[in-house]
Amino acid sequence: MKIMKFGGTSVGKPERMHQVKDLITRDNERKIIVLSALSGTTNALVGIGEALAEGKKDLAKERIDTLHAHYQEFYKALLESEAGRKKAEKIIKEHFEFLNIILKISFNEAINRDILAQGELLSTKLFYTLLQEKDIPAIFLPALEYMSIDENSEPEVAKISDRLKAILKNYDKDALFITQGYICKNHRNEVDNLKRGGSDYTASLIGAAIKASVVEIWTDIDGMHNNDPRVVDKTRPIAQLSFDEAAELAYFGAKILHPASIWPAQTYNIPVKLLNTMQPEAPGTTITAEETGKGVKAIAAKDGIIAVKIKSSRMLLAYGFLRKVFEIFEKYKTPIDMITTSEVAVSVTIDDDTHLKEIIMELEKFGNTEIDYKQTIVCVAGNMIAENTGMIKEVVVALQDFPVRMVSYGGSRNNVSILVDTKYKNEALQRLNDELFQW
């Protein structure tokens, strides 16, 4: 059994939903189809929630009506039969009545999560209606019946597996299932979600839960490229990556794959394929446990980074200093990306400034702090690259004209990370591309 996940751009237009329908029916293999919300929908729902949080109900109503109008046009272009259109109209009416009811009640975070869930619920129900119209047998599989997270917002893989297996055993071996990405229930049995990019995570968790033959992630690009094709000339897709290489690239900015989606597949050794809905014949990228070749495979960049430097003469030979620093970040549940140290200073990077003010206040007990905003981590990834002494020289040569804020080398054998000001990012990526890839 395989998992096929389709992102927002793959289902964002009626004609693309039809492409997805054709792709999933090319063979009779048993499969679970995971769908994201239509492209633009989650952003619109976030905007509705933000307006309600600010008490701007008129603005929220305006945004609800705009989104409603979009779906009214969408279903008319998607479906042909009168019966199909009536079903779709009823689905859309129910969900937008829910959104309008929210305008009349007190807003809170639980309600906001309910708002955000509407995108995936709409896309899957409309797609299921399309399959019904085309007489394609399928089973609607609500994610809220099996996908759950614990009190730490971590997925409950064992419980997910038990629930899914109990559901799947009731259907034929060639059955086709349609389910939602992103959404889940939390430990209070409330509607919750797996955060941004969570549909990839859903697909990987399902694959791990049922020991799938493969998890296919279908997007609008033909696999993971060796660099960001949006800003760099002469990029190309990568045929094969190891789980470790893919994890490094996903975490440090490769947009095609959600970072969290690697570990479930890696833990249960489920191959992952990155494929292009618009070019299904393209080979894409295959991610497995196998490590092939040595050297640089790809470059990625992660924006929105903040560098925090703590300088203190008391650091010198101070036992437990780093532990105390890290405990502050742990206290405020703020992950650290990069770390560099000297005898009198330590620098770290974070990508979440929610509690930065409180963190700085506590760090100042140890010494002077300096903050650099608008930083970018550039990740150079590949099998065993940290053991290639010549490679770091090539990186330094490529970036010799840019002020480098931090370098992380040796923490991973598959990754070298460099911190630069975001204004230098595009040029740095191009320089590294020219220096490290020759074709």
N, C-alpha and C positions, 0 to 999 in steps of 0.2 A: 504494500500500500504506500502511495506517495502523497506528499503534501505539496500543493501549488498555491503560493501566495501572490496576489496581484495588488499592486499599490494604487494610490489615488489617481495617478495619471493613466494607469491601465484601464480604469473603469470610469474615468472622469468625463467621457463623452459617450453618447449612445452608440456610435459606431465602434468605439473601442470595447464597450461591453459585449457587442456582437463578436468582436475578435476573440475576446476571452471565452465566450461560449463555444466558438469553433475550436479553440486550443484545448479546452478541457474534454472535448468529445472526440478527439482524434483517435483514441483507443478505448478499450473497455476495462483498463486497469482500475482497480478500486482506488479512490482518491478523496482527499478532503481539500476543498477549495476555501482558502482564507482571503477575505476581501477587506481592503481598507475603505474608508469613506471616500466619496467622490472628491477629486482634487478641489481644493478651496473650501470645502465644507467645514473641516475642523477649524481652520482659521476664522471662518464666519461664526462658528459656535463659540470659539474663544472670545470673539468680539462681543457677542451677546452676553456672555457671562461677565465680561469686564464692565459693560454698561450697567448691568444689574448690580454689580458689586459697588459701583459708584452712585447708585440710586438714580440713574438716568433711564427711567423706564420708557420714555418716549423714544430715546435712541435705540434701546433694546428692541422695541416694537418695530421700529423702522428696519432694523437689521433682520429681524425674523421675517418680515414681509418680503424683503429683497431675496432672502434665501428661499422662501416659499415659492416665489415667482420663478426662480431658477429651476426648481424641481417640477413645477407645473409644465414648463417647456421641455424638460428632460424626458419625462415619461411619455409625452406625446410623440417625441422623436424615437424613443426606444421601442415602443410597442405598436402593433398594427391592428390587432383585433379589438373589437368593442369590449369583449369580456376581459381581456388583459388590461386594457386601459381603465376599466372600472375598478379592477383590483388595485391597480397602482394608485389611482385617485383616492381610494379609501385608505390605503397605507399612508400616503402623504398627509391626508387630512388628519388622521389619528396622531401622527407625530407632531404636526404643527399646532394642533389643538393643545397638546401637552406643553409645547413651548409657550403658547399664549397663556395657559393657566398659570405658569410660573411667574408671569408678570404680576399676578394678583396675590402672591404669597411672599413671605419673608425669605430673602436669599441667604444661602449659606453654602459651605464648601461641598456638602453632600449633594445639594441641588445642582451645583455647578458640574459635578461629575456626571449627574444624570443628563445634563445638557450636552456634555461632550460625547456621551454614548450614542446620541441620536444619529450621527453620521454613519457609523458602521451598521446600525440597525436599518437605516434607510437603504443603503447600497445593497446589502445582502437580500433584503426583501424584494427590492426592485429586480435584482438579478434573478432571484428565484422565480419571480413572476414571468420574466423573459423565458426561462427554461420551460415553465409550464405552458406558455403560449406555443412554444416550439415542440411540445410533446416529448421533452427530454426528461426521463425519470431522474429525480433527485430527492434528497432528504434534507430538510432544513434543520440545522444543528445549532441551536442557540448557545453561544459561548457562555452566557451567564448560568447555564446549567452544569458546566464542568470546569471552567477556568476560574481559579481562585488564587488569592495572595494572602499571606499571613500578616500578623501585626507589624512586621518590619517591611512590608510591601514586597516580600520575596515570594515568588511563585511556589505553590505547594505541588511539586511535581508528582509525588506519590499519589496524592488525592486526585489530581487531574487525570493521572493514568487510570486509576480505579474507576472513576466516573465514566471516562471515555470508553474504556473497554466494555463496561456494562451496557453502554448505549450501542456501540458498534456491533456487538454480538447478535443483535436482534435483526440485522439486515444482511442481504445477500453479499457475496464476495465481490461482485462487480458494482456495488452501490457507489453513488456519487453524493457527497455531502457538501453542503454550503454553510459556512460559518463566518463569524465576525473576527477580525483581528482587533487588537488594542484593548477591548473591554473585558472586564472580569468582575468577580465579587470579592470584597475584602473580608476580613475576619469578623466584621460586624454584620455580614450578609448584605452590605450596601453595594450599589453599583460603583465600581471603581475602574481604574485603567492601568495599563502598563507603561504609561507616559509616552512621549513623542517617539515615533518610530516603532511603537509597540506591536504593530501587525507583523513585522519580521520576527519579533520575540515570540508572539503567539504561534507562528508557524513552526519555529524551532522547538518550542515547548511541546507542541502537539506531536512533532516528529519524534522527540525523545520519549514522550509518554507512551506511544504505541509502537516504538521501534520501527519507524517508517524506513522504506528502502532509500528514499531521498527527500530532501526538502528543496523545492524549487522556488526561488524568489524572482518574480517577474516584474520588471520595471520598464523604463523607456530608454535604457541604454544597454548596449551589448556587452554586459559583464563589467567587472571592476577594471578600470584603466590604470596604467602605470603612473598617471598624474592627473590633475584636475583638468578635464577637457574644456571646462568653461573659461579657463584663464591661460592655459598653456597650449602652445602649438605642438603638433606632432606627438600626440599621445596614442596609445594602442591598448586594446584589452589584454588582460593577462589570462592565459589558458588555465593555469593551475596555481593554487596557493595552498599552503598548509593552514590548519586551524590557527596556529600561533601567528603566522604572518597576517592572516585575514583579521584576527583580533586586534593586532597592533594598528592596522590601517583603518579599521572601522572605528576604533576608539579615538584615533587621532585625526578624524575628519573625513574619511571616505564616505560620501553621502549615500552611496548605493546600498549600504548595509548597516543596520542598527547594531551598535557595539554589543549589547546584551544578547543578541541572537546567536552568538558563536558558542557560548559555553554549554547550552543544553545539547547542541549537535555534537560538540567535541566530547562531552562527557559520555555520551552514548554512541559515539562514532557513527553518526548519521551524515552521509555526504550532503553538501549544500551546493546547489547550482544557481548562479546568477544569470538570468536570461532576459531577453528583450521581447516584450509583447509585440512591438511593431516590426521586429525582424526575428521571428521565431526560428528561422533556419540558422541564425548565427550561433556559433558554439558557446559563446559566453565564457564564464569562469566557473571552474569546479574547485570546491574547497573540501579537502580530505585531511586525514592524519598524515598522509605521506609527504615527506619533504623532498623536493626535487631541486637539484642544482644548488649552487652557492652564489651569493652575490645579491645585488640590489634588484628587487622585484618592482617596487613601486614607492611613490612619494605621496603623502597626504598632509593636509594642513587643518588645524583646529583653531578657529577664531574665538574671540570673547574671553581670552585668557587674562588673568590678573596675576602679576608677579608680586610676591611679598618677601621683603628682605628684612631679617632681624640681625642687627649688628650689636655685639656686646663683647667687651674685653673679658668678661667673666666666663665666656665660653671656653677659653683655653683650659684644657684638661678638666672641664667641669663634668663630673659624672652625672648622667641622667638628664643633661640639658635638652637633648633632642627629644627624649621621651616627653618631657614637660611641654615642649612646643607642640608636638604632635597631638598630645592629649587635648589641647585647646581646640584644634580643628575637629577632633573626634567629638568633643563635647557639643559642638554646633553642627555635627553631621555634614561637614564640608570636606569632600574628598580632595586629596592632593594629587596632581598629575606628575610634576617633576620636582626633583630635589637636587640642590648642589650645596656643598658645605666648604668652609675654610676654617682656619683656627679661630677666627673672630666673627664669623658671620654664617648664616644659613639662609638660602633663598628657596622658596617653594612657589609653585603655581597652582591656582585654583580656577575653576570656571563658573563658580556660583558665589555671588556677592551678597546673598540674602542676609548673612550674619557677619559680614565683613567688619562693620563698625564695632561689634562686640568682640570679635576676634582680635582686632587691633588693640583695643583697650587692654585686653589681657596680655597680649604679647609685649606691650610697652613696659610691663613689669620686669622684663628680662633685658631690655635694651632699646635702642633706637630702631624704628621701623620705617621702611620706605616702600611705597606702593607705585607700581607701574601698571596703568590700565592699557587697554587696546593692544594687547600682545597676541601673537600667534605662535603655536607650536607647530613646527614643520617636522614631520616624521619620515625618516628614510628607513624602509623596511625590506627585509629579505633574509633568506636562510643563512645563518652563521655570519652575517655581515660584521658583527662586532668583533669577530676573530680575524677579519681581513684588515691588516694594518694599512694597506694602501688605500682602502676605501675612505677612511677618515681624512686622509690627505686630500682626496678628490673633493670631499664635502667642504673642507676648509678653503681650498682654492676657489671653488664655485661661489662661496659666500664671502670672499675676502673684502669685497667692497661694501659690505653691510655691517652695521654694529650688531654683534650677536650678544644677547643678554644672558643666556644660559645654554649649556650643552649637557646632555645626559648621554653618557657613553659607557657601556658595560653593564648597565642594569638588566638588559635583555640581550641575548645573543642575536636577536632578530630585529633590533631597532636601535637607531641613533636619533635622538630628538634634539632639535635646536629651537631656541626661543628668540624670536625677532619681533620688532615693532610691526604691527599689522600693515602699516603703510608700505612696508618693503615686501609683503608676502608674495604678490603676483610675480614680481621680478625675481625674487629668490627661487620660487618654484620653477620658473623658466630657466634660470641659470643652472639649477641642479639637474633639470631635465637634459639640458645641452651637455652637461659635464658627465653625467652618470649613464646616459643611454646613447648609444651610438648606432644610428641606422639612417 
